[in-house]
């Protein structure tokens, strides 16, 4: 038994799967030792179902419920969707990480 197998798998979810690379991220997560791909959420329910089926996981209808069920989250949305005040809530913490504000410089020329 390896060290990774000895500990509980890290439960990972994905918020938004519209980015062109999302299928590869999902495949990598699904195959990664020590990772349990809990599921994914996307505003486009049909896309979420399609990508979940291909990755062998399930689509979630409620993004907040998915966030509550995981240890880590991957965001694989279209870059334009990160504009504004995208906030990722850290599980069991009061702090928030304002991701969108950190990438404002990337969008100034869009």
Secondary structure as UniProt FT lines:
FT   HELIX           3..6
FT   STRAND          10..15
FT   TURN            20..21
FT   HELIX           22..31
FT   TURN            33..34
FT   STRAND          35..41
FT   HELIX           45..55
FT   HELIX           63..69
FT   STRAND          72..75
FT   HELIX           79..82
FT   STRAND          87..89
FT   TURN            91..92
FT   STRAND          96..98
FT   HELIX           99..102
FT   HELIX           104..107
FT   TURN            108..109
//
